[in-house]
Amino acid sequence: MISSTRAICTIALAVCIVLTLSANPSLAQNTDDADSMSPSDAPIAIVVHGGAGTILPENMTPEKEEDIRAALRSALESGYDVLENDGSSLDAVVETLVLLEDSPLFNAGRGAVFTHEGTVEHDASIMHGGTRAAGALTGVSTVRNPIRLARAILEHSEHVMMSGEGAEAFARQQGFDPVENEYFYTERRRQQLRNALSREETQLDEPENKDSDVDAGSEDGGPTGASDAPDVSKFGTVGAVALDRTGTISAGTSTGGMTNKRWGRVGDSPIIGAGTYAHNETCGVSATGHGEYFIRGVVTHDIAARMRYGGKSLQEAADEVVMEELPAIGEGGSGGVIALDAEGNIAMPFNTPGMYRGYVDADGNIVIKIYGEEHEETNGDE
């Protein structure tokens, strides 16, 4: 009896809906309008960096500059293609950074710098701005694409950060095929280590020479097109931030760290809130620079916090942190960030002479830059 009554009520309700729509066609139109406001109308954008530091035209060969611009463009286009096809911002970030990790031009993956012991170790992190889930790793030496492992940690682990052998064991459990550490070796990076060790030895032999420019402790890992002169301080890291059609922002960062690093040193890149941060209510940020200072300043989270609690725009928040707060911490507070908010606004401030950077904005325009006050090179016009 109850079932029959429910059936009669259901039929009656359906009839009422049909009659109502017939009498009020505007209601049916409103439904169509709701469908027309599909995710395809929402803004998408992606921004990428390949490191910041003393990057000057005189220290760059034309061939290397062209290679670096081409690598940044290829990575951007690949990530943007994911977004155009309604892929997630997380997918786009990973796709973009995998290409940069596979390139020997940058200090991440294949082109990463050497440690003091003559090996290569990787740090990486990724964060989802909708859930604020995150995955990070440090001291990993057998995973070809660290950003993929960071995502696996985000999606398949209750933890946020893993290190060394533990992270590599988790990678094997997740089906990652390990590579020999030699896979990451490049002769250019090996020479950078030799130079750093030589300068370090000189400093030890002449402790009274306080003006000796020894950058054994600098993050000497910029793209391989830059000069290897001792007074050229380069900061090498790759990062990406993406906004997908659902309004979700994701950010990721990957690096080999410092040339000649030792004692298990960990920089800002794998630290959520220092090197990487994403929150849909504010922005996504990836940083590059002298990691110790970015950790002290909790730089990427500070930018988001200034927007959330202080009402700052993306550009205002990013400029304040990079151009004012970082230098205030100390002379070593050098570097930059890329940042993207939910409306597709992009900020790329840096307090060094240059930063390898580029973006595809909400209108589909591609911009790639290297130096400081540089004319925008848009849509393939390099």
FILUM-104959 format. One record per residue (C-alpha): y, z, x. Coordinates in nm, 3 decimals. Example, Ala and Ser with C-alpha at 12.3 -4.5 7.8 and 13.67 -1.06 7.14 Angstrom:
+---------+---------+---------+
!   north !      up !    east !
+---------+---------+---------+
!  -0.450 !   0.780 !   1.230 !
!  -0.106 !   0.714 !   1.367 !
+---------+---------+---------+
***
This chain:
+---------+---------+---------+
!   north !      up !    east !
+---------+---------+---------+
!   0.000 !   0.000 !   0.000 !
!   0.241 !   0.090 !   0.282 !
!   0.158 !  -0.231 !   0.470 !
!   0.227 !  -0.444 !   0.161 !
!   0.562 !  -0.274 !   0.108 !
!   0.662 !  -0.336 !   0.472 !
!   0.568 !  -0.704 !   0.443 !
!   0.777 !  -0.746 !   0.127 !
!   1.077 !  -0.577 !   0.297 !
!   1.046 !  -0.799 !   0.604 !
!   1.041 !  -1.115 !   0.391 !
!   1.341 !  -0.995 !   0.192 !
!   1.536 !  -0.923 !   0.509 !
!   1.466 !  -1.269 !   0.646 !
!   1.584 !  -1.431 !   0.323 !
!   1.905 !  -1.228 !   0.336 !
!   1.976 !  -1.338 !   0.693 !
!   1.927 !  -1.706 !   0.604 !
!   2.152 !  -1.679 !   0.296 !
!   2.418 !  -1.494 !   0.496 !
!   2.427 !  -1.754 !   0.771 !
!   2.442 !  -2.034 !   0.515 !
!   2.738 !  -1.872 !   0.341 !
!   2.907 !  -1.785 !   0.674 !
!   2.847 !  -2.064 !   0.927 !
!   3.090 !  -1.894 !   1.164 !
!   2.828 !  -1.627 !   1.228 !
!   2.583 !  -1.888 !   1.345 !
!   2.857 !  -2.035 !   1.566 !
!   2.917 !  -1.694 !   1.720 !
!   2.552 !  -1.681 !   1.817 !
!   2.585 !  -2.021 !   1.980 !
!   2.894 !  -1.903 !   2.163 !
!   2.702 !  -1.606 !   2.299 !
!   2.433 !  -1.841 !   2.425 !
!   2.697 !  -2.067 !   2.580 !
!   2.826 !  -1.773 !   2.783 !
!   2.519 !  -1.799 !   2.999 !
!   2.480 !  -1.659 !   3.349 !
!   2.558 !  -2.008 !   3.480 !
!   2.926 !  -1.943 !   3.393 !
!   2.939 !  -1.629 !   3.608 !
!   3.088 !  -1.654 !   3.958 !
!   2.865 !  -1.683 !   4.263 !
!   2.971 !  -1.653 !   4.625 !
!   2.835 !  -1.577 !   4.970 !
!   2.992 !  -1.471 !   5.300 !
!   2.837 !  -1.449 !   5.646 !
!   2.921 !  -1.331 !   5.997 !
!   2.766 !  -1.387 !   6.338 !
!   2.943 !  -1.122 !   6.543 !
!   3.296 !  -1.021 !   6.646 !
!   3.456 !  -0.962 !   6.984 !
!   3.656 !  -1.131 !   7.257 !
!   3.595 !  -1.480 !   7.127 !
!   3.850 !  -1.726 !   7.263 !
!   3.858 !  -2.108 !   7.279 !
!   3.881 !  -2.103 !   7.658 !
!   3.553 !  -1.914 !   7.676 !
!   3.369 !  -2.161 !   7.455 !
!   3.235 !  -2.505 !   7.537 !
!   3.291 !  -2.769 !   7.266 !
!   2.918 !  -2.820 !   7.238 !
!   2.842 !  -2.454 !   7.182 !
!   3.124 !  -2.417 !   6.935 !
!   2.988 !  -2.710 !   6.737 !
!   2.637 !  -2.560 !   6.744 !
!   2.761 !  -2.223 !   6.621 !
!   2.966 !  -2.374 !   6.340 !
!   2.669 !  -2.587 !   6.237 !
!   2.437 !  -2.284 !   6.235 !
!   2.676 !  -2.082 !   6.021 !
!   2.719 !  -2.374 !   5.782 !
!   2.345 !  -2.430 !   5.749 !
!   2.285 !  -2.062 !   5.676 !
!   2.565 !  -2.051 !   5.418 !
!   2.447 !  -2.365 !   5.242 !
!   2.092 !  -2.236 !   5.228 !
!   2.199 !  -1.904 !   5.076 !
!   2.439 !  -2.069 !   4.832 !
!   2.165 !  -2.306 !   4.717 !
!   1.961 !  -2.001 !   4.616 !
!   2.253 !  -1.871 !   4.410 !
!   2.322 !  -2.211 !   4.249 !
!   1.964 !  -2.220 !   4.128 !
!   2.005 !  -1.878 !   3.964 !
!   1.830 !  -1.696 !   4.245 !
!   1.908 !  -1.333 !   4.319 !
!   2.167 !  -1.216 !   4.567 !
!   1.886 !  -1.039 !   4.751 !
!   1.704 !  -1.371 !   4.791 !
!   2.023 !  -1.537 !   4.910 !
!   2.097 !  -1.273 !   5.173 !
!   1.745 !  -1.289 !   5.313 !
!   1.739 !  -1.669 !   5.314 !
!   2.071 !  -1.680 !   5.498 !
!   1.984 !  -1.420 !   5.759 !
!   1.638 !  -1.560 !   5.830 !
!   1.802 !  -1.883 !   5.948 !
!   2.037 !  -1.691 !   6.176 !
!   1.752 !  -1.475 !   6.308 !
!   1.555 !  -1.790 !   6.388 !
!   1.848 !  -1.935 !   6.583 !
!   1.876 !  -1.848 !   6.954 !
!   2.255 !  -1.859 !   6.921 !
!   2.297 !  -1.510 !   6.775 !
!   2.203 !  -1.157 !   6.872 !
!   1.933 !  -1.117 !   6.609 !
!   1.572 !  -1.227 !   6.598 !
!   1.507 !  -1.515 !   6.838 !
!   1.831 !  -1.474 !   7.031 !
!   1.844 !  -1.094 !   7.052 !
!   1.957 !  -0.915 !   7.367 !
!   1.739 !  -0.723 !   7.612 !
!   1.708 !  -0.347 !   7.642 !
!   1.735 !  -0.166 !   7.976 !
!   1.355 !  -0.190 !   8.003 !
!   1.359 !  -0.569 !   7.966 !
!   1.225 !  -0.587 !   7.610 !
!   1.378 !  -0.687 !   7.279 !
!   1.414 !  -0.443 !   6.988 !
!   1.558 !  -0.511 !   6.645 !
!   1.754 !  -0.319 !   6.383 !
!   1.817 !  -0.440 !   6.029 !
!   1.906 !  -0.323 !   5.680 !
!   1.954 !  -0.458 !   5.330 !
!   2.093 !  -0.308 !   5.008 !
!   2.089 !  -0.405 !   4.640 !
!   2.419 !  -0.329 !   4.467 !
!   2.274 !  -0.295 !   4.118 !
!   2.016 !  -0.026 !   4.187 !
!   2.152 !   0.081 !   4.526 !
!   1.800 !   0.053 !   4.658 !
!   1.791 !  -0.006 !   5.032 !
!   1.556 !  -0.080 !   5.316 !
!   1.620 !  -0.040 !   5.689 !
!   1.440 !  -0.042 !   6.022 !
!   1.513 !   0.030 !   6.386 !
!   1.338 !  -0.022 !   6.719 !
!   1.104 !  -0.295 !   6.593 !
!   0.972 !  -0.542 !   6.850 !
!   0.695 !  -0.752 !   6.690 !
!   0.842 !  -0.867 !   6.357 !
!   0.977 !  -1.222 !   6.368 !
!   1.231 !  -1.172 !   6.090 !
!   1.348 !  -0.810 !   6.069 !
!   1.552 !  -0.875 !   5.754 !
!   1.230 !  -0.965 !   5.570 !
!   1.081 !  -0.633 !   5.673 !
!   1.394 !  -0.452 !   5.557 !
!   1.347 !  -0.609 !   5.216 !
!   0.980 !  -0.512 !   5.211 !
!   1.079 !  -0.152 !   5.279 !
!   1.330 !  -0.170 !   4.994 !
!   1.077 !  -0.311 !   4.748 !
!   0.746 !  -0.158 !   4.851 !
!   0.822 !   0.181 !   5.004 !
!   0.954 !   0.512 !   4.878 !
!   1.148 !   0.541 !   5.204 !
!   1.477 !   0.383 !   5.307 !
!   1.446 !   0.370 !   5.686 !
!   1.150 !   0.329 !   5.921 !
!   1.143 !   0.314 !   6.300 !
!   0.937 !   0.177 !   6.585 !
!   0.561 !   0.186 !   6.559 !
!   0.570 !   0.323 !   6.206 !
!   0.783 !   0.035 !   6.084 !
!   0.552 !  -0.213 !   6.254 !
!   0.243 !  -0.051 !   6.101 !
!   0.408 !  -0.083 !   5.759 !
!   0.484 !  -0.447 !   5.836 !
!   0.117 !  -0.517 !   5.909 !
!   0.020 !  -0.339 !   5.588 !
!   0.256 !  -0.567 !   5.401 !
!   0.095 !  -0.877 !   5.550 !
!   0.346 !  -0.958 !   5.825 !
!   0.188 !  -1.145 !   6.114 !
!   0.310 !  -0.983 !   6.438 !
!   0.455 !  -1.191 !   6.720 !
!   0.453 !  -1.117 !   7.090 !
!   0.777 !  -0.965 !   7.215 !
!   0.812 !  -1.266 !   7.446 !
!   0.882 !  -1.479 !   7.139 !
!   1.234 !  -1.334 !   7.134 !
!   1.311 !  -1.391 !   7.503 !
!   1.577 !  -1.639 !   7.606 !
!   1.695 !  -1.702 !   7.960 !
!   2.058 !  -1.659 !   7.864 !
!   1.994 !  -1.308 !   7.732 !
!   1.788 !  -1.222 !   8.039 !
!   2.080 !  -1.324 !   8.259 !
!   2.310 !  -1.104 !   8.055 !
!   2.080 !  -0.811 !   8.127 !
!   2.080 !  -0.890 !   8.500 !
!   2.459 !  -0.897 !   8.496 !
!   2.478 !  -0.567 !   8.311 !
!   2.231 !  -0.399 !   8.549 !
!   2.423 !  -0.529 !   8.848 !
!   2.753 !  -0.398 !   8.716 !
!   2.589 !  -0.066 !   8.632 !
!   2.459 !  -0.035 !   8.987 !
!   2.803 !  -0.115 !   9.125 !
!   2.954 !   0.158 !   8.913 !
!   2.696 !   0.411 !   9.035 !
!   2.767 !   0.315 !   9.397 !
!   3.144 !   0.349 !   9.346 !
!   3.197 !   0.643 !   9.106 !
!   3.556 !   0.688 !   9.221 !
!   3.650 !   0.345 !   9.091 !
!   3.756 !   0.447 !   8.742 !
!   3.908 !   0.106 !   8.671 !
!   3.581 !  -0.078 !   8.726 !
!   3.516 !  -0.296 !   8.422 !
!   3.151 !  -0.223 !   8.359 !
!   3.027 !  -0.318 !   8.015 !
!   2.668 !  -0.204 !   8.051 !
!   2.734 !   0.010 !   7.750 !
!   2.908 !  -0.257 !   7.546 !
!   2.742 !  -0.443 !   7.267 !
!   2.713 !  -0.750 !   7.487 !
!   2.539 !  -0.973 !   7.241 !
!   2.767 !  -1.240 !   7.104 !
!   2.655 !  -1.598 !   7.047 !
!   2.544 !  -1.775 !   7.361 !
!   2.843 !  -2.007 !   7.362 !
!   3.071 !  -1.730 !   7.484 !
!   3.160 !  -1.661 !   7.844 !
!   2.946 !  -1.423 !   8.047 !
!   3.241 !  -1.297 !   8.251 !
!   3.222 !  -0.919 !   8.303 !
!   3.550 !  -0.858 !   8.119 !
!   3.436 !  -1.035 !   7.805 !
!   3.320 !  -0.773 !   7.555 !
!   3.113 !  -0.936 !   7.283 !
!   2.970 !  -0.780 !   6.971 !
!   2.667 !  -0.952 !   6.833 !
!   2.516 !  -0.903 !   6.492 !
!   2.451 !  -1.125 !   6.191 !
!   2.524 !  -1.025 !   5.834 !
!   2.554 !  -1.167 !   5.485 !
!   2.682 !  -1.055 !   5.145 !
!   2.605 !  -1.245 !   4.825 !
!   2.703 !  -1.231 !   4.457 !
!   2.462 !  -1.382 !   4.203 !
!   2.511 !  -1.493 !   3.842 !
!   2.401 !  -1.157 !   3.705 !
!   2.692 !  -0.991 !   3.883 !
!   2.464 !  -0.830 !   4.138 !
!   2.588 !  -0.792 !   4.495 !
!   2.350 !  -0.757 !   4.790 !
!   2.431 !  -0.710 !   5.157 !
!   2.223 !  -0.731 !   5.474 !
!   2.269 !  -0.696 !   5.850 !
!   2.042 !  -0.773 !   6.147 !
!   2.089 !  -0.723 !   6.522 !
!   1.931 !  -0.681 !   6.861 !
!   2.189 !  -0.414 !   6.944 !
!   2.339 !  -0.366 !   7.288 !
!   2.245 !  -0.542 !   7.607 !
!   2.096 !  -0.280 !   7.841 !
!   2.057 !  -0.021 !   7.564 !
!   1.827 !   0.273 !   7.640 !
!   1.702 !   0.610 !   7.517 !
!   1.617 !   0.471 !   7.176 !
!   1.981 !   0.398 !   7.098 !
!   2.047 !   0.312 !   6.733 !
!   2.365 !   0.137 !   6.624 !
!   2.528 !   0.104 !   6.285 !
!   2.343 !  -0.206 !   6.162 !
!   2.037 !  -0.026 !   6.016 !
!   2.241 !   0.262 !   5.876 !
!   2.330 !   0.237 !   5.508 !
!   2.698 !   0.318 !   5.466 !
!   2.784 !   0.239 !   5.828 !
!   2.662 !  -0.116 !   5.892 !
!   2.557 !  -0.222 !   5.541 !
!   2.653 !  -0.119 !   5.189 !
!   2.646 !  -0.267 !   4.838 !
!   2.748 !  -0.135 !   4.497 !
!   2.815 !  -0.360 !   4.199 !
!   3.104 !  -0.142 !   4.084 !
!   3.292 !  -0.207 !   4.406 !
!   3.167 !  -0.446 !   4.672 !
!   2.912 !  -0.541 !   4.932 !
!   2.990 !  -0.510 !   5.305 !
!   2.825 !  -0.601 !   5.635 !
!   2.977 !  -0.487 !   5.964 !
!   2.976 !  -0.604 !   6.323 !
!   3.122 !  -0.423 !   6.621 !
!   3.085 !  -0.120 !   6.843 !
!   2.823 !   0.059 !   6.636 !
!   2.900 !   0.414 !   6.744 !
!   3.247 !   0.390 !   6.591 !
!   3.124 !   0.229 !   6.272 !
!   2.880 !   0.516 !   6.232 !
!   3.152 !   0.776 !   6.285 !
!   3.377 !   0.603 !   6.034 !
!   3.099 !   0.534 !   5.780 !
!   3.283 !   0.205 !   5.759 !
!   3.103 !   0.004 !   5.494 !
!   3.085 !   0.292 !   5.248 !
!   3.446 !   0.389 !   5.320 !
!   3.561 !   0.045 !   5.206 !
!   3.368 !   0.078 !   4.880 !
!   3.493 !   0.435 !   4.829 !
!   3.856 !   0.332 !   4.868 !
!   3.803 !   0.079 !   4.590 !
!   3.611 !   0.315 !   4.363 !
!   3.817 !   0.630 !   4.400 !
!   4.149 !   0.500 !   4.528 !
!   4.188 !   0.190 !   4.315 !
!   4.234 !  -0.035 !   4.618 !
!   4.164 !  -0.406 !   4.606 !
!   3.886 !  -0.541 !   4.825 !
!   4.133 !  -0.681 !   5.078 !
!   4.341 !  -0.364 !   5.088 !
!   4.038 !  -0.140 !   5.139 !
!   3.882 !  -0.359 !   5.406 !
!   4.210 !  -0.400 !   5.595 !
!   4.283 !  -0.027 !   5.594 !
!   3.943 !   0.064 !   5.734 !
!   3.913 !  -0.210 !   5.996 !
!   4.274 !  -0.236 !   6.108 !
!   4.378 !   0.130 !   6.081 !
!   4.088 !   0.375 !   6.055 !
!   3.858 !   0.224 !   6.317 !
!   4.119 !   0.203 !   6.595 !
!   4.230 !   0.556 !   6.508 !
!   3.883 !   0.687 !   6.596 !
!   3.921 !   0.564 !   6.953 !
!   3.983 !   0.268 !   7.180 !
!   3.628 !   0.150 !   7.126 !
!   3.672 !   0.108 !   6.752 !
!   3.648 !  -0.268 !   6.768 !
!   3.485 !  -0.515 !   6.535 !
!   3.508 !  -0.646 !   6.182 !
!   3.344 !  -0.674 !   5.843 !
!   3.267 !  -0.927 !   5.575 !
!   3.303 !  -0.807 !   5.218 !
!   3.262 !  -0.947 !   4.867 !
!   3.337 !  -0.799 !   4.525 !
!   3.201 !  -0.866 !   4.175 !
!   3.477 !  -1.117 !   4.096 !
!   3.395 !  -1.327 !   4.399 !
!   3.689 !  -1.209 !   4.611 !
!   3.619 !  -1.224 !   4.983 !
!   3.762 !  -1.025 !   5.276 !
!   3.686 !  -1.079 !   5.646 !
!   3.916 !  -0.854 !   5.854 !
!   3.854 !  -0.791 !   6.224 !
!   4.053 !  -0.623 !   6.500 !
!   3.912 !  -0.832 !   6.785 !
!   4.032 !  -1.174 !   6.906 !
!   3.765 !  -1.350 !   6.701 !
!   3.472 !  -1.321 !   6.464 !
!   3.211 !  -1.582 !   6.378 !
!   3.241 !  -1.602 !   6.002 !
!   3.228 !  -1.822 !   5.697 !
!   3.188 !  -1.824 !   5.321 !
!   3.128 !  -2.027 !   5.010 !
!   3.370 !  -1.902 !   4.747 !
!   3.347 !  -1.892 !   4.367 !
!   3.483 !  -2.248 !   4.350 !
!   3.217 !  -2.379 !   4.586 !
!   3.454 !  -2.426 !   4.882 !
!   3.294 !  -2.382 !   5.225 !
!   3.507 !  -2.225 !   5.497 !
!   3.397 !  -2.156 !   5.855 !
!   3.608 !  -1.983 !   6.120 !
!   3.566 !  -1.847 !   6.471 !
!   3.900 !  -1.749 !   6.619 !
!   4.185 !  -1.529 !   6.501 !
!   4.470 !  -1.727 !   6.347 !
!   4.261 !  -2.030 !   6.272 !
!   4.319 !  -2.308 !   6.021 !
!   4.056 !  -2.308 !   5.750 !
!   3.790 !  -2.570 !   5.805 !
!   3.673 !  -2.653 !   5.458 !
!   3.389 !  -2.853 !   5.307 !
!   3.262 !  -3.013 !   5.622 !
!   3.594 !  -3.110 !   5.781 !
!   3.530 !  -2.954 !   6.119 !
+---------+---------+---------+
***
